[in-house]
């Protein structure tokens, strides 16, 4: 019984991650409001990153410029681990 429950949860996690990857990478337009791991992570990290860059002085442009590549690496890591 426990193995069936674990397998069901594992399959659910895989489906959620693949749906998120499909919505972010494949769909060329904005998707309807659904739960997405990617938007949750970006929102979670953007505000602190922006506050950090506002206090960085001359390095503000640099910090804002590396947010997108770092967030992409974070998303790929989260998708891979999931």
N, C-alpha and C positions, 0 to 999 in steps of 0.2 A: 504494500500500500504506500509506503514511504517513497519507494523508487518511482512510482507513478506520479506522486505529488512533485517530487524533485524534477522529474522529466518535464512535467507540465509547466512548472515555473521556468525551467531552462528554455523551453520552446517559446514561452511568452516573452522572455527577455530578448531572445534572438529576433523575434518578430518585431518588437518595439525598436530595437537598434537598426534593423534593416529598413524599417519604415522611415526612421529618421534619416538614415543615409540616403534613401531614395528621395525624400522631400528636399534635402539640402543639396545634393549633388546632381541629381538627374532632372528634376522638375525645373523648367526654365523660368517659371513665374512664382509669385508668392502663393503659398498654399493657404487654405482656410485655417482658421484658428483651431488647431489641434495641439495636443501635448507633444512637444518636441524637446528632445534632450539638448540639441544644439542651441536653441533660443534661450533655454534656461541657463546654460553655461555662459553664454555670451553676456546675458543680462547680469548674471552673478558676478562676473569679473570686470565688466566695463566700468561700472561706477567707481570701484576702488582704484582701478587703473587710471581713470580720468582724474580723480582727485590727486593721485600721486603725480601725474604729469603737470597739473596746475601749480604744484609747489616745486617743480623741478627747475624753474628758471629757463636757462638757455637750452636745456636738454628736453624741453617740452615737445618739440616737433619730433625728436628722435623717439621718445617714449610712445607718442601717439602713432608714429609710423611703424613700430614693431608690434603693435597690438594685434593686427590682423594675422601676420604669419604665426605669432605665438598662439593665438586662439585656434588657428587651423591645426597646428600641431597638437594642441590640447584635445580638440575634437577627434582627430584621428586616433590619439591614444585612448580616449574614453571608448570610442567605437571598438577599437581592437581589444581592449580589456573586457568589454562587455561580451 
